[in-house]
Amino acid sequence: MLRPMETNLITQSLILLASVLVLAKSSHLVINNAVKLARFTRLDELVIGFIIISVTTSLPELAVSVSAVSKGNVGISIGNLFGSNITDICLIVGIVALMKPMKISKWAFSDLSAILFITSVIPLFLLIVKEASQIVGIVLLLFFAYFCWYSLKKRITTRTRRTEKLGKRRQVKGPIMSTMVRLFAGIGGVVLSSNFAVDSALNVASIMGMVPAIIGATIVAIGTSLPELSVNLAALRTKHFGLALGDAIGACLTNTTLNLGIVLLVAPITVNMAVFSTLISFLLLANIFMWYFLERGKLTHFAGLSLLILYQLFLVTIFEVQIALL
C-alpha cells in the first residue's frame, strides 16, 4: 500500500505530464499565429519573438515571483528570475542548437548582443551597489518600456524598407483579429499549463527541504521556463529560428527589467543582492558564452553542447551551495 507521500508524488507527476502535453499543443498555436501576425504587421520574427512571445511566456516567472513576494519570500522571487535567465540561455538555447544548428545574420547578432549586454550590466550593477530598492524597480520598468518602443520603431522601419525593395509580400489569408484571438488563446494555454507544472515542482522542492533561493533558481526556474522551451521546440520544428532566439533571449531581458522591476516595486524591503552573487556570476558567464557563439555567426552542435555542460556545472555548483547552507 502506498504511503501518503508516495501517493502525492504520483499525483504531482500526472499533473506535470498533463501540463506538458497542454503546453506543447498551446505552443504550436502560438507559433503558427505569431508567424501570421508577423506577416500582417511587417515585423521581423525576431521582434515578434521578443515583443509578444517572450513577454507572455515570461508571465509564469512574474506570477511565481510576485506570489512569493506576497508571502514574504523574496529569495524565491529573485532566484527564480536569475535562474530562469541561466536556464533560457544554457538549457533552452543549448537544446535548440544541439538539435538544429542555425546561422545568425548580422542584424540578428546586433539585436541579440544588445539584449545580452543589458542583461549582463543590470545584474552586475546591482551586485556592485549591493542593495536594490523600489526606486531601482521603477527605473527598470521605464527602461523596459523604452527598449520595447525603440525595438518596435527600429524594426518596423527596417522591415518596411526591405519589403519595398523586394516587392509586395504574399498576402496572408484571414482577418488579423482572429489571428490575434488564436495567438492569445495559445498564450493563455501556455501560461496556465506552466503554472500547474510549477506548482507540482514547488511541492517536490518543499518535500526535499531546499533553500528558497535555490528552489527558485533551479526547480522553479526550470518549471517557469517550460513555456520558452515548448515555444522554442515548436519554432524549431517549423523552422522559424528567429522566433526561437527572440523568445529565449528576449525572455532574459523581460526577466531582468520588467519582472525584476515589478518584484522590487512590490517588495516590502530593500533586497541584499550579495545573496545572489553565485547566480549572477553564472548568468554573466552564460551571456559571455552566448555572445561568443553568436559573434561567430552560427549556433552549432558544439555551441549547444557547451551551453548544456555549463548548465550542468551551474546545477552542481548551486546544489553544493545548498548543502553548505544546510
C-alpha positions as CSV (number, residue, x, y, z in Angstrom):
1,M,0.0,0.0,0.0
2,L,1.3,3.4,-1.0
3,R,2.2,5.9,1.7
4,P,0.7,9.4,1.6
5,M,4.0,10.9,0.4
6,E,4.2,8.4,-2.5
7,T,0.6,9.0,-3.5
8,N,1.2,12.7,-3.6
9,L,4.3,12.2,-5.7
10,I,2.4,10.1,-8.3
11,T,-0.4,12.7,-8.3
12,Q,2.0,15.6,-8.9
13,S,3.8,13.6,-11.7
14,L,0.5,13.1,-13.5
15,I,-0.3,16.8,-13.2
16,L,3.1,17.6,-14.6
17,L,2.7,15.2,-17.6
18,A,-0.8,16.6,-18.4
19,S,0.6,20.2,-18.1
20,V,3.4,19.4,-20.5
21,L,1.0,18.0,-23.1
22,V,-1.2,21.0,-23.0
23,L,1.9,23.2,-23.1
24,A,3.1,21.6,-26.3
25,K,-0.3,22.0,-28.0
26,S,-0.6,25.6,-26.9
27,S,2.9,26.4,-28.1
28,H,2.1,25.2,-31.7
29,L,-0.9,27.5,-31.6
30,V,1.3,30.4,-30.5
31,I,3.9,29.8,-33.2
32,N,1.5,29.4,-36.1
33,N,-0.4,32.6,-35.3
34,A,2.7,34.6,-34.3
35,V,4.1,34.0,-37.8
36,K,0.9,35.2,-39.4
37,L,0.9,38.3,-37.2
38,A,4.5,39.0,-38.3
39,R,3.3,38.9,-41.9
40,F,0.4,41.2,-41.2
41,T,2.4,43.8,-39.3
42,R,5.6,43.5,-41.4
43,L,7.6,42.9,-38.2
44,D,10.5,40.5,-38.2
45,E,10.1,37.2,-36.4
46,L,12.9,38.2,-34.0
47,V,10.8,41.2,-32.8
48,I,7.6,39.2,-32.6
49,G,9.5,36.7,-30.5
50,F,10.7,39.4,-28.2
51,I,7.8,41.9,-28.1
52,I,4.9,39.4,-27.8
53,I,6.0,35.9,-27.2
54,S,8.9,36.4,-24.7
55,V,6.9,38.8,-22.6
56,T,3.9,36.5,-22.4
57,T,5.8,33.3,-21.9
58,S,7.6,35.1,-19.1
59,L,4.3,35.6,-17.2
60,P,4.8,32.4,-15.2
61,E,8.1,33.8,-13.8
62,L,6.3,37.0,-12.9
63,A,3.3,35.2,-11.4
64,V,5.5,33.0,-9.2
65,S,7.8,35.9,-8.2
66,V,5.0,38.2,-7.2
67,S,3.3,35.4,-5.3
68,A,6.5,34.6,-3.4
69,V,7.0,38.2,-2.5
70,S,3.4,38.5,-1.2
71,K,4.2,35.5,1.1
72,G,7.4,37.2,2.3
73,N,9.9,35.2,0.3
74,V,11.9,37.5,-1.9
75,G,14.6,34.8,-2.2
76,I,12.5,32.6,-4.4
77,S,11.4,35.6,-6.5
78,I,14.8,36.9,-7.5
79,G,16.4,33.4,-7.5
80,N,13.7,32.4,-10.0
81,L,14.3,35.3,-12.3
82,F,18.1,35.0,-12.5
83,G,17.8,31.2,-12.6
84,S,15.3,31.4,-15.4
85,N,17.8,33.5,-17.4
86,I,20.5,30.9,-17.0
87,T,18.0,28.2,-17.9
88,D,16.9,30.1,-21.1
89,I,20.4,30.7,-22.3
90,C,22.1,27.4,-21.3
91,L,19.4,24.8,-21.3
92,I,16.9,26.0,-23.8
93,V,19.2,27.6,-26.4
94,G,21.6,24.7,-25.8
95,I,18.9,22.1,-26.6
96,V,17.8,24.0,-29.7
97,A,21.3,24.4,-31.0
98,L,22.1,20.8,-30.3
99,M,19.0,19.6,-32.2
100,K,19.3,22.0,-35.1
101,P,22.3,24.3,-35.8
102,M,21.4,27.7,-37.2
103,K,23.0,30.7,-38.8
104,I,22.9,34.1,-37.2
105,S,22.5,37.1,-39.5
106,K,24.4,40.4,-38.8
107,W,21.3,42.3,-37.9
108,A,20.1,39.5,-35.6
109,F,23.5,39.4,-33.9
110,S,23.3,43.2,-33.3
111,D,19.9,43.0,-31.7
112,L,20.7,39.9,-29.6
113,S,24.0,41.3,-28.5
114,A,22.3,44.4,-27.2
115,I,20.0,42.2,-25.1
116,L,22.8,40.1,-23.8
117,F,24.7,43.3,-22.8
118,I,21.8,44.8,-21.0
119,T,21.0,41.5,-19.1
120,S,24.7,41.4,-18.0
121,V,25.1,45.0,-17.0
122,I,22.0,45.3,-14.8
123,P,22.7,42.3,-12.5
124,L,26.4,43.3,-12.3
125,F,25.4,46.8,-11.3
126,L,23.0,45.6,-8.7
127,L,25.7,43.3,-7.3
128,I,28.2,46.2,-7.1
129,V,25.7,48.5,-5.3
130,K,24.6,45.5,-3.1
131,E,21.1,46.8,-2.5
132,A,18.1,47.1,-4.7
133,S,15.1,49.3,-3.7
134,Q,11.8,50.3,-5.1
135,I,13.4,53.2,-7.0
136,V,15.6,50.7,-8.9
137,G,12.4,48.8,-9.7
138,I,10.8,51.9,-11.3
139,V,14.0,52.6,-13.3
140,L,14.0,49.0,-14.6
141,L,10.3,49.3,-15.7
142,L,11.0,52.5,-17.5
143,F,14.0,51.0,-19.3
144,F,11.9,48.0,-20.4
145,A,9.2,50.3,-21.9
146,Y,11.9,52.4,-23.7
147,F,13.6,49.3,-25.1
148,C,10.3,47.9,-26.4
149,W,9.4,51.2,-28.1
150,Y,12.9,51.6,-29.6
151,S,13.0,48.0,-30.9
152,L,9.5,48.2,-32.4
153,K,10.2,51.5,-34.2
154,K,13.5,50.4,-35.5
155,R,12.4,47.0,-36.9
156,I,9.2,48.4,-38.4
157,T,11.2,50.9,-40.4
158,T,13.8,48.4,-41.4
159,R,11.3,45.8,-42.4
160,T,9.2,48.3,-44.4
161,R,12.2,49.4,-46.4
162,R,13.3,45.9,-47.1
163,T,9.8,45.0,-48.2
164,E,9.6,47.9,-50.6
165,K,12.8,46.7,-52.2
166,L,11.7,43.1,-52.5
167,G,8.2,44.0,-53.8
168,K,4.9,43.0,-52.4
169,R,4.8,40.1,-49.9
170,R,2.5,37.2,-50.3
171,Q,-0.9,38.1,-48.8
172,V,-2.0,36.2,-45.7
173,K,-5.5,34.9,-45.7
174,G,-7.8,35.5,-42.8
175,P,-8.6,38.6,-40.7
176,I,-6.0,39.8,-38.3
177,M,-8.4,39.8,-35.4
178,S,-9.0,36.1,-35.5
179,T,-5.2,35.6,-35.7
180,M,-4.7,37.6,-32.6
181,V,-7.5,35.8,-30.7
182,R,-5.9,32.4,-31.5
183,L,-2.5,33.8,-30.6
184,F,-3.6,35.0,-27.1
185,A,-5.7,31.8,-26.6
186,G,-2.5,29.8,-27.2
187,I,-0.6,32.1,-24.9
188,G,-3.2,31.6,-22.2
189,G,-2.9,27.8,-22.5
190,V,0.9,28.2,-22.3
191,V,0.7,30.3,-19.1
192,L,-2.0,28.2,-17.4
193,S,-0.4,24.8,-18.1
194,S,3.0,26.1,-17.0
195,N,1.5,27.3,-13.7
196,F,0.3,23.8,-13.0
197,A,3.8,22.4,-13.8
198,V,5.4,25.0,-11.5
199,D,3.1,24.2,-8.6
200,S,4.0,20.5,-8.8
201,A,7.7,21.4,-8.9
202,L,7.3,23.5,-5.8
203,N,5.6,20.7,-3.9
204,V,8.5,18.4,-4.7
205,A,11.0,21.0,-3.7
206,S,9.2,21.6,-0.4
207,I,9.4,17.9,0.5
208,M,13.1,17.9,-0.2
209,G,13.7,20.8,2.1
210,M,15.6,23.0,-0.3
211,V,16.8,26.6,0.5
212,P,14.2,29.1,-1.0
213,A,16.6,31.0,-3.3
214,I,18.0,27.7,-4.7
215,I,14.5,26.4,-5.2
216,G,13.8,29.5,-7.3
217,A,17.0,29.2,-9.2
218,T,16.6,25.5,-10.2
219,I,13.3,23.7,-9.9
220,V,11.1,26.7,-10.1
221,A,13.3,28.3,-12.9
222,I,13.0,25.1,-15.0
223,G,9.3,25.0,-14.4
224,T,8.6,28.6,-15.3
225,S,10.9,28.2,-18.4
226,L,8.7,25.4,-19.8
227,P,6.8,27.9,-22.0
228,E,10.0,29.1,-23.6
229,L,11.2,25.6,-24.1
230,S,7.9,24.4,-25.6
231,V,7.7,27.5,-27.9
232,N,11.3,27.1,-29.0
233,L,10.9,23.4,-29.9
234,A,7.7,24.2,-31.8
235,A,9.6,27.0,-33.6
236,L,12.4,24.7,-34.3
237,R,10.1,22.1,-35.9
238,T,8.5,24.8,-38.1
239,K,12.0,26.3,-39.0
240,H,11.2,29.7,-37.5
241,F,14.6,30.2,-35.9
242,G,14.1,34.0,-35.4
243,L,11.1,33.3,-33.1
244,A,13.1,30.8,-31.1
245,L,16.1,33.1,-30.4
246,G,13.8,36.2,-30.0
247,D,11.8,34.3,-27.4
248,A,14.6,32.7,-25.4
249,I,17.0,35.6,-25.3
250,G,14.2,38.2,-25.2
251,A,12.8,36.5,-22.1
252,C,16.1,37.2,-20.3
253,L,15.6,40.9,-20.9
254,T,11.9,40.7,-19.7
255,N,13.0,38.9,-16.5
256,T,15.8,41.4,-15.9
257,T,13.8,44.6,-16.5
258,L,10.0,44.1,-16.4
259,N,9.7,41.2,-13.9
260,L,12.6,42.2,-11.7
261,G,11.3,45.8,-11.7
262,I,7.8,44.7,-10.6
263,V,9.3,42.4,-7.9
264,L,11.4,45.2,-6.5
265,L,8.5,47.6,-6.7
266,V,6.2,45.4,-4.6
267,A,8.9,44.0,-2.2
268,P,8.4,45.4,1.3
269,I,12.2,45.5,1.9
270,T,15.4,46.6,0.2
271,V,16.9,43.4,-1.3
272,N,20.5,42.5,-0.5
273,M,21.9,41.4,-3.9
274,A,25.1,39.9,-2.4
275,V,23.0,36.8,-1.6
276,F,22.6,36.1,-5.3
277,S,26.3,36.5,-6.2
278,T,26.7,32.9,-7.4
279,L,23.6,33.2,-9.6
280,I,24.8,36.5,-11.1
281,S,28.3,35.1,-11.8
282,F,26.8,32.1,-13.7
283,L,24.4,34.5,-15.6
284,L,27.4,36.6,-16.7
285,L,29.3,33.5,-17.8
286,A,26.3,32.2,-19.7
287,N,25.9,35.5,-21.5
288,I,29.6,35.6,-22.5
289,F,29.3,32.1,-23.9
290,M,26.2,33.0,-25.8
291,W,27.7,36.2,-27.2
292,Y,30.8,34.3,-28.3
293,F,28.8,31.8,-30.3
294,L,26.5,34.4,-31.8
295,E,29.6,36.5,-32.9
296,R,30.8,33.5,-34.9
297,G,27.7,33.7,-37.0
298,K,26.1,30.4,-36.1
299,L,25.0,28.2,-33.3
300,T,26.5,24.7,-33.9
301,H,26.2,21.4,-32.2
302,F,29.3,22.3,-30.3
303,A,27.7,25.5,-29.1
304,G,24.7,23.6,-27.9
305,L,26.8,21.0,-26.1
306,S,28.9,23.7,-24.5
307,L,25.9,25.6,-23.1
308,L,24.4,22.3,-21.7
309,I,27.7,21.5,-20.0
310,L,27.7,25.0,-18.5
311,Y,24.2,24.5,-17.2
312,Q,25.2,21.1,-15.7
313,L,28.1,22.9,-14.0
314,F,25.7,25.5,-12.7
315,L,23.4,22.8,-11.2
316,V,26.3,21.1,-9.5
317,T,27.6,24.4,-8.0
318,I,24.2,25.6,-6.8
319,F,23.5,22.3,-5.1
320,E,26.9,22.4,-3.4
321,V,25.9,25.8,-2.1
322,Q,22.6,24.2,-0.9
323,I,24.5,21.5,1.0
324,A,26.8,24.1,2.6
325,L,23.8,26.1,3.8
326,L,22.1,23.1,5.5
